[in-house]
Amino acid sequence: MMHGAAMLVLLGGGFGGTAQVQAQDTAQATPLKRYVYVAGGAQVKDTRTGLTWQRCSVGQVWRQRTCVGEPTKLRYDDAIALAEQTPGWRLPQVYELVSLVDYSRYDPAIDLKAFPTTPAYYYWTATIVAEHPTYAWDVNFDSGDVTQSGLVQESYVRLVKASSTPPKR
């Protein structure tokens, strides 16, 4: 099991720059101005990374101020297929998903104002483990640990979009 800080070192230390956020929607920022809510609040743009995230886990829907419904656990291939069928959205790379971890929190280790009702459980990334191609990296939002799981395991999914194309998995 690897912890998030160790993972960032492994992947080269992060994003390599600060992305600028363009105001395209009427937006409301959190007090720290890290997250800007767009698309009627159903999405959140991260001002640190420039990524736009779905606020709800796959299986849930945004209703006014929260996510409702039950999140869906999927096998890796099903998560990839779902992302490919969701225009403009994709499964995040491991370094992208770990950027959402809030290590000052636990159970779940994520900002619940920005990402309400997030289960304290594993979430898939698109990053396959190089030494073990039947495993992919995932992020456990209980503690923020970065781990690897077999592709036949079931985990939750949060989709992301960015202006540029991500590296191949």
PASEBA-1860 file (N, C-alpha, C; in nm, 3 decimals):
! residues 169
1> MMHGAAML> 0.085/-0.116/0.000/0.000/0.000/0.000/0.090/0.123/0.000 ~ 0.063/0.220/-0.088/0.139/0.343/-0.094/0.052/0.457/-0.044 ~ 0.112/0.550/0.024/0.039/0.668/0.069/0.051/0.775/-0.038 ~ -0.043/0.868/-0.040/-0.052/0.972/-0.142/0.077/1.049/-0.161 ~ 0.146/1.088/-0.054/0.268/1.166/-0.067/0.375/1.086/-0.140 ~ 0.386/0.958/-0.108/0.483/0.873/-0.176/0.447/0.860/-0.323 ~ 0.320/0.854/-0.353/0.276/0.840/-0.491/0.312/0.962/-0.573 ~ 0.298/1.081/-0.516/0.331/1.202/-0.589/0.479/1.206/-0.624
9> VLLGGGFG> 0.564/1.159/-0.534/0.707/1.153/-0.562/0.731/1.055/-0.674 ~ 0.665/0.940/-0.669/0.679/0.837/-0.771/0.642/0.891/-0.909 ~ 0.541/0.975/-0.914/0.493/1.025/-1.042/0.558/1.157/-1.083 ~ 0.658/1.201/-1.011/0.729/1.320/-1.053/0.685/1.447/-0.983 ~ 0.612/1.437/-0.875/0.585/1.553/-0.795/0.465/1.636/-0.832 ~ 0.377/1.590/-0.916/0.254/1.666/-0.937/0.231/1.711/-1.078 ~ 0.177/1.831/-1.092/0.124/1.876/-1.219/0.220/1.960/-1.300 ~ 0.327/2.009/-1.242/0.426/2.082/-1.317/0.383/2.224/-1.354
17> GTAQVQAQ> 0.286/2.279/-1.288/0.245/2.415/-1.319/0.108/2.444/-1.262 ~ 0.073/2.569/-1.264/-0.057/2.610/-1.213/-0.147/2.644/-1.330 ~ -0.264/2.588/-1.330/-0.360/2.616/-1.438/-0.443/2.738/-1.403 ~ -0.477/2.816/-1.501/-0.563/2.931/-1.482/-0.708/2.891/-1.506 ~ -0.797/2.943/-1.426/-0.939/2.913/-1.440/-1.004/3.026/-1.516 ~ -1.079/2.993/-1.620/-1.151/3.093/-1.695/-1.296/3.092/-1.650 ~ -1.351/3.208/-1.626/-1.490/3.218/-1.582/-1.581/3.204/-1.702 ~ -1.634/3.084/-1.723/-1.724/3.060/-1.834/-1.868/3.049/-1.787
25> DTAQATPL> -1.888/3.013/-1.662/-2.021/2.998/-1.605/-2.032/3.093/-1.486 ~ -2.154/3.119/-1.445/-2.172/3.190/-1.320/-2.117/3.098/-1.212 ~ -2.021/3.146/-1.135/-1.950/3.059/-1.043/-1.954/3.115/-0.901 ~ -1.947/3.021/-0.807/-1.940/3.056/-0.666/-1.822/2.979/-0.610 ~ -1.728/3.048/-0.549/-1.607/2.983/-0.499/-1.619/2.957/-0.349 ~ -1.548/2.852/-0.303/-1.539/2.826/-0.160/-1.452/2.934/-0.098 ~ -1.452/2.949/0.035/-1.371/3.054/0.098/-1.223/3.049/0.058 ~ -1.168/2.931/0.037/-1.028/2.920/-0.004/-1.012/2.935/-0.154
33> KRYVYVAG> -1.120/2.944/-0.224/-1.126/2.962/-0.369/-1.055/2.850/-0.447 ~ -1.046/2.734/-0.387/-0.989/2.622/-0.461/-1.089/2.568/-0.562 ~ -1.215/2.556/-0.522/-1.316/2.497/-0.608/-1.417/2.603/-0.651 ~ -1.449/2.602/-0.779/-1.550/2.691/-0.835/-1.661/2.602/-0.890 ~ -1.783/2.627/-0.848/-1.897/2.544/-0.889/-1.951/2.594/-1.021 ~ -1.970/2.502/-1.115/-2.020/2.534/-1.248/-2.134/2.439/-1.284 ~ -2.197/2.465/-1.397/-2.305/2.379/-1.448/-2.415/2.363/-1.344 ~ -2.457/2.475/-1.286/-2.564/2.470/-1.187/-2.523/2.401/-1.058
41> GAQVKDTR> -2.393/2.389/-1.035/-2.344/2.325/-0.913/-2.314/2.177/-0.930 ~ -2.345/2.119/-1.044/-2.324/1.975/-1.065/-2.178/1.940/-1.092 ~ -2.099/2.041/-1.123/-1.957/2.020/-1.150/-1.876/2.116/-1.067 ~ -1.750/2.081/-1.045/-1.660/2.167/-0.970/-1.530/2.180/-1.048 ~ -1.486/2.303/-1.068/-1.358/2.327/-1.134/-1.254/2.354/-1.027 ~ -1.144/2.282/-1.033/-1.035/2.293/-0.937/-0.938/2.399/-0.986 ~ -0.924/2.508/-0.913/-0.838/2.618/-0.956/-0.690/2.583/-0.945 ~ -0.655/2.479/-0.868/-0.515/2.438/-0.857/-0.470/2.357/-0.978
49> TGLTWQRC> -0.559/2.277/-1.032/-0.521/2.186/-1.141/-0.583/2.221/-1.275 ~ -0.690/2.300/-1.275/-0.761/2.331/-1.398/-0.858/2.223/-1.441 ~ -0.868/2.115/-1.365/-0.957/2.004/-1.399/-1.100/2.035/-1.354 ~ -1.196/1.983/-1.429/-1.336/1.993/-1.391/-1.384/1.853/-1.355 ~ -1.447/1.842/-1.238/-1.492/1.713/-1.184/-1.643/1.709/-1.173 ~ -1.699/1.591/-1.189/-1.839/1.571/-1.152/-1.842/1.568/-0.999 ~ -1.933/1.644/-0.940/-1.940/1.648/-0.794/-1.991/1.517/-0.736 ~ -2.074/1.448/-0.811/-2.133/1.323/-0.764/-2.057/1.204/-0.821
57> SVGQVWRQ> -2.055/1.097/-0.744/-2.000/0.971/-0.792/-2.094/0.914/-0.897 ~ -2.040/0.833/-0.987/-2.124/0.766/-1.087/-2.233/0.688/-1.014 ~ -2.355/0.702/-1.062/-2.471/0.638/-1.000/-2.556/0.737/-0.924 ~ -2.498/0.851/-0.889/-2.571/0.956/-0.818/-2.603/1.070/-0.915 ~ -2.696/1.156/-0.875/-2.729/1.275/-0.954/-2.727/1.397/-0.862 ~ -2.696/1.512/-0.920/-2.693/1.638/-0.846/-2.834/1.693/-0.836 ~ -2.877/1.721/-0.715/-3.008/1.782/-0.690/-2.989/1.898/-0.595 ~ -2.995/2.016/-0.648/-2.988/2.143/-0.573/-2.859/2.160/-0.495
65> RTCVGEPT> -2.843/2.097/-0.382/-2.722/2.119/-0.302/-2.649/1.992/-0.263 ~ -2.687/1.880/-0.320/-2.622/1.755/-0.280/-2.636/1.648/-0.388 ~ -2.568/1.539/-0.366/-2.577/1.423/-0.454/-2.679/1.327/-0.394 ~ -2.769/1.278/-0.477/-2.870/1.184/-0.428/-2.859/1.054/-0.505 ~ -2.908/0.948/-0.442/-2.899/0.815/-0.501/-2.778/0.742/-0.448 ~ -2.765/0.620/-0.491/-2.655/0.535/-0.446/-2.543/0.535/-0.550 ~ -2.419/0.557/-0.507/-2.308/0.544/-0.601/-2.295/0.399/-0.646 ~ -2.244/0.381/-0.766/-2.233/0.248/-0.827/-2.088/0.201/-0.827
73> KLRYDDAI> -2.065/0.079/-0.778/-1.932/0.018/-0.788/-1.924/-0.054/-0.922 ~ -1.813/-0.035/-0.990/-1.792/-0.096/-1.121/-1.657/-0.166/-1.127 ~ -1.648/-0.268/-1.211/-1.518/-0.326/-1.244/-1.444/-0.226/-1.333 ~ -1.314/-0.239/-1.341/-1.232/-0.144/-1.415/-1.277/-0.129/-1.561 ~ -1.293/-0.239/-1.632/-1.332/-0.231/-1.773/-1.468/-0.164/-1.791 ~ -1.559/-0.188/-1.699/-1.690/-0.123/-1.705/-1.678/0.026/-1.677 ~ -1.588/0.064/-1.586/-1.565/0.206/-1.557/-1.508/0.277/-1.679 ~ -1.412/0.214/-1.746/-1.353/0.272/-1.868/-1.460/0.285/-1.976
81> ALAEQTPG> -1.540/0.180/-1.995/-1.645/0.182/-2.098/-1.748/0.292/-2.069 ~ -1.788/0.305/-1.944/-1.883/0.410/-1.908/-1.825/0.548/-1.938 ~ -1.700/0.570/-1.901/-1.636/0.699/-1.927/-1.629/0.728/-2.076 ~ -1.598/0.626/-2.156/-1.591/0.644/-2.301/-1.727/0.676/-2.362 ~ -1.835/0.636/-2.296/-1.971/0.663/-2.345/-2.029/0.793/-2.290 ~ -1.949/0.865/-2.210/-1.993/0.990/-2.149/-1.916/1.103/-2.216 ~ -1.972/1.165/-2.320/-1.897/1.264/-2.400/-1.833/1.374/-2.315 ~ -1.704/1.393/-2.340/-1.628/1.497/-2.272/-1.569/1.455/-2.139
89> WRLPQVYE> -1.609/1.342/-2.086/-1.564/1.296/-1.954/-1.476/1.174/-1.969 ~ -1.394/1.149/-1.867/-1.303/1.034/-1.868/-1.271/0.992/-1.725 ~ -1.211/0.875/-1.714/-1.160/0.828/-1.586/-1.029/0.905/-1.558 ~ -1.008/0.954/-1.437/-0.888/1.033/-1.410/-0.762/0.947/-1.400 ~ -0.649/1.009/-1.427/-0.519/0.947/-1.401/-0.497/0.948/-1.250 ~ -0.409/0.865/-1.199/-0.389/0.855/-1.055/-0.346/0.987/-0.995 ~ -0.256/1.060/-1.061/-0.210/1.187/-1.005/-0.322/1.291/-1.003 ~ -0.419/1.278/-1.091/-0.532/1.370/-1.092/-0.626/1.341/-0.975
97> LVSLVDYS> -0.661/1.214/-0.958/-0.756/1.179/-0.852/-0.696/1.204/-0.713 ~ -0.568/1.176/-0.696/-0.506/1.197/-0.565/-0.502/1.346/-0.531 ~ -0.513/1.433/-0.630/-0.514/1.577/-0.602/-0.639/1.619/-0.524 ~ -0.743/1.535/-0.524/-0.865/1.566/-0.449/-0.857/1.526/-0.302 ~ -0.759/1.446/-0.267/-0.747/1.399/-0.129/-0.717/1.518/-0.037 ~ -0.791/1.523/0.071/-0.769/1.623/0.175/-0.719/1.548/0.298 ~ -0.587/1.552/0.321/-0.525/1.475/0.428/-0.556/1.530/0.567 ~ -0.624/1.644/0.574/-0.666/1.694/0.705/-0.799/1.631/0.747
105> RYDPAIDL> -0.856/1.550/0.658/-0.985/1.484/0.686/-0.966/1.333/0.680 ~ -1.063/1.263/0.735/-1.059/1.117/0.735/-1.204/1.068/0.732 ~ -1.228/0.965/0.655/-1.358/0.896/0.652/-1.475/0.988/0.616 ~ -1.474/1.053/0.502/-1.380/1.046/0.390/-1.276/1.158/0.391 ~ -1.166/1.132/0.322/-1.055/1.226/0.310/-1.072/1.311/0.184 ~ -1.182/1.388/0.181/-1.213/1.473/0.067/-1.301/1.587/0.116 ~ -1.299/1.698/0.048/-1.381/1.813/0.085/-1.527/1.781/0.055 ~ -1.605/1.760/0.161/-1.745/1.720/0.143/-1.835/1.834/0.097
113> KAFPTTPA> -1.789/1.958/0.107/-1.866/2.068/0.051/-1.858/2.063/-0.102 ~ -1.739/2.037/-0.153/-1.720/2.028/-0.297/-1.771/1.895/-0.353 ~ -1.756/1.786/-0.276/-1.791/1.652/-0.322/-1.879/1.583/-0.217 ~ -2.005/1.629/-0.203/-2.091/1.575/-0.097/-2.122/1.427/-0.116 ~ -2.145/1.360/-0.007/-2.184/1.218/0.002/-2.083/1.123/-0.063 ~ -1.956/1.164/-0.070/-1.853/1.075/-0.124/-1.829/0.960/-0.027 ~ -1.845/0.835/-0.074/-1.817/0.721/0.015/-1.669/0.714/0.052 ~ -1.642/0.673/0.173/-1.505/0.652/0.219/-1.460/0.514/0.170
121> YYYWTATI> -1.432/0.507/0.041/-1.401/0.380/-0.023/-1.309/0.405/-0.142 ~ -1.276/0.300/-0.215/-1.185/0.307/-0.328/-1.252/0.363/-0.453 ~ -1.176/0.444/-0.528/-1.218/0.500/-0.656/-1.114/0.466/-0.762 ~ -1.161/0.419/-0.877/-1.072/0.382/-0.988/-1.001/0.503/-1.046 ~ -0.881/0.478/-1.096/-0.813/0.571/-1.185/-0.791/0.497/-1.317 ~ -0.756/0.570/-1.421/-0.728/0.508/-1.551/-0.587/0.452/-1.559 ~ -0.507/0.472/-1.456/-0.366/0.436/-1.459/-0.345/0.289/-1.424 ~ -0.300/0.214/-1.523/-0.267/0.072/-1.505/-0.131/0.063/-1.434
129> VAEHPTYA> -0.115/-0.035/-1.346/0.012/-0.058/-1.277/0.109/-0.119/-1.379 ~ 0.219/-0.050/-1.407/0.311/-0.091/-1.513/0.365/-0.233/-1.493 ~ 0.399/-0.267/-1.370/0.458/-0.400/-1.344/0.354/-0.512/-1.340 ~ 0.227/-0.474/-1.325/0.119/-0.572/-1.312/0.000/-0.524/-1.394 ~ -0.004/-0.553/-1.524/-0.110/-0.498/-1.609/-0.251/-0.550/-1.581 ~ -0.267/-0.640/-1.486/-0.401/-0.681/-1.445/-0.447/-0.604/-1.321 ~ -0.372/-0.498/-1.286/-0.404/-0.411/-1.174/-0.406/-0.265/-1.221 ~ -0.486/-0.184/-1.152/-0.487/-0.040/-1.177/-0.473/0.030/-1.042
137> WDVNFDSG> -0.423/0.155/-1.046/-0.414/0.236/-0.926/-0.551/0.287/-0.888 ~ -0.577/0.291/-0.759/-0.701/0.351/-0.710/-0.670/0.436/-0.588 ~ -0.765/0.520/-0.552/-0.750/0.608/-0.436/-0.858/0.572/-0.336 ~ -0.817/0.546/-0.213/-0.911/0.513/-0.106/-0.946/0.642/-0.034 ~ -1.069/0.689/-0.051/-1.110/0.814/0.011/-1.148/0.798/0.159 ~ -1.124/0.682/0.217/-1.135/0.669/0.362/-1.017/0.743/0.426 ~ -0.897/0.714/0.377/-0.774/0.769/0.435/-0.692/0.851/0.338 ~ -0.718/0.838/0.209/-0.638/0.905/0.107/-0.527/0.819/0.053
145> DVTQSGLV> -0.519/0.694/0.098/-0.414/0.604/0.049/-0.431/0.576/-0.100 ~ -0.318/0.563/-0.168/-0.315/0.522/-0.308/-0.274/0.376/-0.309 ~ -0.358/0.292/-0.370/-0.334/0.148/-0.369/-0.351/0.094/-0.511 ~ -0.334/-0.035/-0.524/-0.360/-0.101/-0.652/-0.460/-0.213/-0.630 ~ -0.550/-0.226/-0.726/-0.653/-0.329/-0.719/-0.659/-0.406/-0.849 ~ -0.696/-0.533/-0.838/-0.716/-0.615/-0.957/-0.830/-0.558/-1.041 ~ -0.818/-0.566/-1.171/-0.917/-0.508/-1.262/-1.055/-0.569/-1.248 ~ -1.065/-0.687/-1.184/-1.195/-0.751/-1.164/-1.264/-0.704/-1.036
153> QESYVRLV> -1.192/-0.628/-0.952/-1.252/-0.573/-0.830/-1.352/-0.464/-0.868 ~ -1.439/-0.430/-0.776/-1.534/-0.322/-0.800/-1.501/-0.203/-0.711 ~ -1.498/-0.086/-0.771/-1.471/0.038/-0.700/-1.564/0.146/-0.754 ~ -1.569/0.258/-0.683/-1.649/0.371/-0.727/-1.577/0.448/-0.837 ~ -1.651/0.540/-0.900/-1.596/0.617/-1.012/-1.639/0.762/-0.999 ~ -1.543/0.853/-1.019/-1.571/0.996/-1.032/-1.504/1.040/-1.162 ~ -1.581/1.100/-1.252/-1.529/1.138/-1.383/-1.474/1.280/-1.382 ~ -1.382/1.304/-1.474/-1.311/1.431/-1.485/-1.306/1.473/-1.631
161> KASSTPPK> -1.286/1.602/-1.653/-1.258/1.650/-1.788/-1.156/1.762/-1.778 ~ -1.081/1.778/-1.885/-0.978/1.881/-1.892/-0.972/1.932/-2.035 ~ -0.908/2.044/-2.053/-0.899/2.101/-2.187/-0.800/2.027/-2.275 ~ -0.706/1.956/-2.216/-0.608/1.883/-2.296/-0.629/1.733/-2.282 ~ -0.573/1.658/-2.375/-0.585/1.513/-2.373/-0.489/1.454/-2.271 ~ -0.537/1.362/-2.186/-0.449/1.302/-2.085/-0.353/1.201/-2.148 ~ -0.248/1.164/-2.074/-0.159/1.058/-2.123/-0.236/0.927/-2.139 ~ -0.191/0.843/-2.230/-0.254/0.712/-2.250/-0.236/0.626/-2.128
169> R> -0.334/0.539/-2.102/-0.325/0.452/-1.985/-0.240/0.332/-2.013
END
